[in-house]
Amino acid sequence: MDARYVIGVDGGNSKTDYFLFGLDGRFVDYLNAGTCSHERFPDGYDGAFRVMDAQLRQLLGRNGLTMADVAAGAFGLAGADIPSQKEQLGRVVMRLGFARYAVDNDSFLGVKAGSARGYGVCSINGSGTVAGGIAPDGSRLQIGGVGSELAGDEAGGFYLARRVLRAVYDALYRLGPATAMTEPVLALLEVPARERFMEYAVEGSVKRALPNTALMRILFAAADAGDEAAVAIVAHSAEQLARSVAGCLTHLDFGDEPVDVVLAGSVWVKAESPLLLEWFKRHVAALSPRPCSYVVLQVPPATGAVLWALELEHGRPAGAEMRRAVIASVAGRP
């Protein structure tokens, strides 16, 4: 019997979405489960295999299917950042029984989900940051995403929150510029006295309990009002985000057509300040002469995994009607 289905997987550090679709783009089933990241298991890649194998068996089994019924799969996985990780995760996927598959960083899912042409560049600016580009010939390039300033990962909620705390600390103790962020941050962290600020900031950082979203709101409000320290933070991140995207635009061959730049992640999607996007676009234009069309991703990244799997099987990007059907099916899921 011919394989009649594809599977799209978006595997993060806290949860994993598995989508089962027919080759005609028809939604079949959906499974939301815990993380499948090798970085979260003591046995690493073996743990990733064990968890994904069990979850895929559950998804397929309740539909009376096995891996023999699956034609292709696409995986956007946490911890797929450097070549050795991607190679190891590719072996995991082959062990799962996929003969035709793609495994890569989740930024590439953003390209497939946000660009109708199936290629372009995605800038993720969520809890962390990464840029991924896919050229018309299928070539891929990832810039950043390892959580290090060595790679220009100087954006995302985790990074921006720490920069806000640093600006407040500089204002309080290091003769930095006074900032309108100080009082709102002290109130947000419930710091009882200024001399205890660092105690509360360090404790929140170590426990990863900082209210990153609220800190970003304070940052963007202050930047919009012209606060010197806040403007400097936003301007710096805008440039770093742009440099990663411009690197993809420069090092991949997109021909002469305009390129879709897909913006994904909570900071891009829910940003409450126009400054970050305005400066980001300005820097991209200055760094790369290539015309770009900007698209804010409004559907789950797993959409891209499904569309990518269908593309692998059919040998071309999904047509407009199939694409609309997939997006409508996935967008309504948690």
C-alpha positions as CSV (number, residue, x, y, z in Angstrom):
1,M,0.0,0.0,0.0
2,D,1.3,3.4,-0.9
3,A,2.2,5.9,1.8
4,R,-0.6,8.4,2.0
5,Y,0.3,10.8,4.8
6,V,2.8,13.4,5.9
7,I,3.8,14.5,9.4
8,G,4.9,18.0,10.5
9,V,6.6,18.5,13.8
10,D,7.4,21.6,15.8
11,G,9.5,20.5,18.7
12,G,10.4,23.2,21.4
13,N,12.0,23.2,24.7
14,S,8.7,22.9,26.6
15,K,6.2,21.3,24.1
16,T,6.0,19.5,20.8
17,D,3.2,19.8,18.2
18,Y,2.7,16.8,15.8
19,F,0.4,17.2,12.8
20,L,-0.8,14.3,10.6
21,F,-2.1,15.3,7.1
22,G,-3.1,13.5,4.0
23,L,-1.1,14.0,0.8
24,D,-4.0,16.2,-0.5
25,G,-3.5,18.6,2.4
26,R,-6.4,17.2,4.4
27,F,-6.1,17.5,8.2
28,V,-6.2,14.1,9.9
29,D,-5.0,14.5,13.5
30,Y,-3.0,16.5,16.0
31,L,-1.0,15.7,19.1
32,N,0.4,18.1,21.6
33,A,3.0,16.6,23.9
34,G,5.9,17.5,26.1
35,T,9.4,18.4,24.8
36,C,11.3,16.2,22.5
37,S,14.5,18.2,22.8
38,H,17.7,16.1,23.2
39,E,19.0,18.9,25.4
40,R,16.3,18.2,28.0
41,F,17.1,14.5,28.5
42,P,19.9,12.9,30.5
43,D,20.4,10.4,27.6
44,G,20.4,13.1,25.0
45,Y,19.6,12.0,21.4
46,D,18.5,8.5,22.6
47,G,16.0,10.3,24.9
48,A,14.8,12.4,21.9
49,F,14.3,9.2,19.9
50,R,12.5,7.4,22.7
51,V,10.1,10.3,23.3
52,M,9.4,11.0,19.6
53,D,8.9,7.3,18.8
54,A,6.3,6.9,21.6
55,Q,4.5,10.1,20.6
56,L,4.4,9.2,16.9
57,R,3.2,5.7,17.7
58,Q,0.4,7.3,19.7
59,L,-0.6,9.7,16.9
60,L,-0.5,7.0,14.2
61,G,-1.8,4.2,16.2
62,R,-5.1,5.9,17.2
63,N,-5.7,6.4,13.4
64,G,-4.9,2.8,12.6
65,L,-1.7,3.7,10.9
66,T,2.0,2.9,11.1
67,M,5.2,4.5,9.8
68,A,4.7,2.5,6.6
69,D,1.8,4.9,5.8
70,V,3.9,8.0,6.1
71,A,5.5,9.4,3.0
72,A,7.5,12.3,4.4
73,G,8.1,14.4,7.5
74,A,9.5,17.8,8.4
75,F,10.9,18.7,11.8
76,G,11.7,22.0,13.3
77,L,13.5,21.1,16.6
78,A,14.9,22.9,19.6
79,G,18.6,22.2,19.8
80,A,19.1,21.9,16.1
81,D,21.5,24.8,15.9
82,I,24.9,23.6,14.7
83,P,25.9,21.1,12.1
84,S,26.7,18.3,14.5
85,Q,23.4,18.6,16.3
86,K,21.5,18.6,13.0
87,E,23.4,15.5,11.8
88,Q,22.6,13.6,15.0
89,L,18.9,14.7,14.9
90,G,18.8,13.5,11.3
91,R,19.9,10.1,12.5
92,V,17.2,10.1,15.1
93,V,14.6,10.9,12.5
94,M,15.8,8.1,10.3
95,R,15.6,5.7,13.2
96,L,12.0,6.8,13.6
97,G,11.4,5.3,10.1
98,F,11.3,8.4,7.9
99,A,12.9,7.9,4.5
100,R,12.1,11.3,3.2
101,Y,12.5,14.1,5.7
102,A,13.8,17.5,6.6
103,V,15.3,18.4,10.0
104,D,16.4,21.9,10.9
105,N,16.0,24.9,13.2
106,D,12.5,26.2,13.8
107,S,13.3,29.4,11.9
108,F,13.0,27.5,8.7
109,L,9.4,26.5,9.6
110,G,8.7,30.2,9.8
111,V,9.8,30.6,6.1
112,K,7.6,27.8,5.0
113,A,4.6,29.0,7.0
114,G,5.0,32.7,6.1
115,S,6.1,32.7,2.5
116,A,3.7,31.4,-0.2
117,R,6.7,30.8,-2.4
118,G,8.3,28.5,0.1
119,Y,11.6,30.4,0.3
120,G,12.8,33.6,2.0
121,V,14.2,34.6,5.4
122,C,12.7,34.3,8.8
123,S,13.7,36.4,11.8
124,I,12.6,34.9,15.1
125,N,12.4,37.3,17.9
126,G,10.7,35.5,20.8
127,S,12.3,34.3,24.0
128,G,15.4,34.0,22.0
129,T,16.5,35.0,18.5
130,V,17.7,33.4,15.3
131,A,17.6,34.0,11.5
132,G,17.1,31.3,8.9
133,G,17.0,31.6,5.2
134,I,15.9,29.2,2.4
135,A,16.9,29.9,-1.2
136,P,14.8,29.0,-4.2
137,D,17.1,26.0,-4.9
138,G,16.5,24.7,-1.4
139,S,19.8,25.9,0.1
140,R,19.5,26.8,3.8
141,L,21.5,29.1,6.1
142,Q,21.0,29.6,9.8
143,I,22.6,32.6,11.5
144,G,22.7,32.7,15.3
145,G,20.3,30.8,17.5
146,V,22.8,29.4,19.9
147,G,21.9,31.9,22.7
148,S,25.3,33.6,22.7
149,E,26.4,37.2,21.9
150,L,29.3,35.5,20.0
151,A,26.7,34.8,17.3
152,G,24.9,38.1,17.5
153,D,21.9,36.7,19.4
154,E,21.3,40.1,21.0
155,A,17.5,40.2,20.9
156,G,14.6,38.2,22.2
157,G,12.8,38.5,25.5
158,F,15.5,36.9,27.7
159,Y,18.2,39.2,26.3
160,L,16.1,42.4,26.3
161,A,15.0,41.8,29.9
162,R,18.6,41.6,31.1
163,R,19.5,44.7,29.2
164,V,16.7,46.6,30.9
165,L,18.0,45.4,34.3
166,R,21.5,46.4,33.3
167,A,20.3,49.9,32.3
168,V,18.5,50.4,35.7
169,Y,21.6,49.1,37.6
170,D,23.9,51.5,35.6
171,A,21.5,54.4,36.4
172,L,21.5,53.5,40.1
173,Y,25.1,52.6,40.7
174,R,27.4,53.1,37.7
175,L,26.8,56.8,36.8
176,G,24.8,55.7,33.7
177,P,22.1,57.9,32.2
178,A,19.0,58.4,34.4
179,T,16.2,56.3,32.9
180,A,12.4,56.4,33.1
181,M,12.6,52.6,33.4
182,T,13.9,52.7,36.9
183,E,10.8,53.2,39.0
184,P,8.6,50.9,36.9
185,V,11.2,48.1,37.1
186,L,11.6,48.5,40.9
187,A,7.9,48.3,41.3
188,L,7.5,45.3,38.9
189,L,10.2,43.3,40.8
190,E,8.7,44.4,44.1
191,V,12.2,45.6,45.3
192,P,11.7,47.0,48.8
193,A,14.7,49.3,48.7
194,R,17.1,50.5,45.9
195,E,20.1,49.0,47.6
196,R,18.5,45.5,47.2
197,F,17.9,45.9,43.4
198,M,20.7,43.6,42.3
199,E,19.7,40.9,44.8
200,Y,16.2,40.7,43.2
201,A,17.5,41.0,39.7
202,V,20.1,38.2,40.1
203,E,17.6,35.9,41.9
204,G,15.1,36.3,39.1
205,S,17.8,35.7,36.4
206,V,19.1,32.5,38.1
207,K,15.6,31.1,38.6
208,R,14.6,32.2,35.1
209,A,11.6,33.9,36.8
210,L,11.9,37.4,35.4
211,P,8.7,38.8,34.0
212,N,10.3,39.3,30.6
213,T,7.1,40.4,28.8
214,A,6.4,43.1,31.4
215,L,10.0,44.3,31.3
216,M,9.8,44.6,27.5
217,R,6.7,46.7,27.8
218,I,8.5,49.0,30.1
219,L,11.4,49.1,27.6
220,F,9.3,49.9,24.6
221,A,7.2,52.5,26.4
222,A,10.4,54.3,27.6
223,A,11.9,54.1,24.1
224,D,8.8,55.5,22.5
225,A,9.0,58.4,24.9
226,G,12.7,59.1,23.9
227,D,14.4,57.7,27.0
228,E,18.1,57.6,26.2
229,A,18.9,54.2,27.8
230,A,15.8,52.5,26.4
231,V,16.4,53.9,22.9
232,A,20.0,52.6,23.0
233,I,18.8,49.1,23.8
234,V,16.2,49.0,21.1
235,A,18.5,50.5,18.5
236,H,21.2,47.9,19.3
237,S,18.9,44.9,19.0
238,A,17.4,46.3,15.8
239,E,20.8,46.4,14.2
240,Q,21.8,42.9,15.4
241,L,18.5,41.4,14.1
242,A,19.1,43.1,10.8
243,R,22.6,41.9,10.5
244,S,21.5,38.3,10.8
245,V,18.8,38.7,8.2
246,A,21.1,40.6,5.8
247,G,23.6,37.9,6.2
248,C,21.0,35.4,4.9
249,L,20.1,37.7,2.1
250,T,23.7,38.1,1.0
251,H,25.0,34.5,1.4
252,L,22.0,32.8,-0.3
253,D,21.1,33.2,-3.9
254,F,17.6,34.6,-4.3
255,G,18.0,35.7,-7.9
256,D,16.5,39.1,-8.7
257,E,13.1,38.9,-7.1
258,P,12.0,40.6,-3.8
259,V,12.5,38.3,-0.8
260,D,9.9,37.6,1.8
261,V,11.2,38.4,5.3
262,V,9.0,36.6,7.8
263,L,8.9,38.0,11.4
264,A,8.0,35.4,14.0
265,G,8.2,35.1,17.8
266,S,6.4,37.0,20.5
267,V,8.5,40.1,20.4
268,W,7.9,40.6,16.7
269,V,4.2,39.5,16.7
270,K,3.2,41.3,19.9
271,A,5.6,44.2,19.9
272,E,4.0,47.3,21.3
273,S,6.6,49.8,19.9
274,P,7.0,50.6,16.2
275,L,10.7,51.7,16.8
276,L,12.2,48.2,16.7
277,L,10.6,47.2,13.4
278,E,11.2,50.6,11.9
279,W,14.9,50.6,12.7
280,F,15.2,46.9,11.8
281,K,13.9,47.6,8.3
282,R,16.2,50.6,7.9
283,H,19.2,48.5,8.9
284,V,18.3,45.7,6.5
285,A,17.9,48.1,3.6
286,A,21.3,49.7,4.4
287,L,23.1,46.3,4.7
288,S,21.5,44.6,1.7
289,P,20.2,46.3,-1.5
290,R,17.8,43.5,-2.2
291,P,14.1,44.6,-2.0
292,C,12.1,42.8,0.8
293,S,8.5,42.2,1.6
294,Y,7.9,41.9,5.4
295,V,5.3,39.4,6.7
296,V,4.4,39.0,10.4
297,L,3.7,35.4,11.0
298,Q,0.2,34.9,12.4
299,V,0.0,31.1,12.3
300,P,1.7,28.5,14.4
301,P,5.2,27.5,13.1
302,A,3.9,23.9,12.8
303,T,2.1,25.1,9.7
304,G,5.5,25.4,8.1
305,A,6.4,21.8,9.1
306,V,3.3,20.5,7.4
307,L,3.8,22.5,4.2
308,W,7.4,21.5,4.1
309,A,6.6,17.8,4.4
310,L,4.0,18.1,1.6
311,E,6.6,19.9,-0.5
312,L,9.1,17.1,0.1
313,E,6.6,14.5,-1.1
314,H,5.2,16.5,-4.1
315,G,8.5,18.0,-5.2
316,R,7.1,21.5,-5.2
317,P,5.6,24.0,-2.8
318,A,1.9,23.5,-2.0
319,G,-0.5,25.2,-4.3
320,A,-2.6,28.2,-3.1
321,E,-5.7,26.1,-2.4
322,M,-3.8,23.4,-0.5
323,R,-1.8,26.0,1.4
324,R,-5.0,27.8,2.5
325,A,-6.5,24.5,3.7
326,V,-3.4,23.6,5.7
327,I,-3.2,27.0,7.3
328,A,-6.9,27.0,8.2
329,S,-6.6,23.5,9.8
330,V,-3.4,24.3,11.8
331,A,-4.3,27.9,12.8
332,G,-7.2,26.8,14.9
333,R,-5.2,24.4,17.1
334,P,-3.7,25.4,20.5
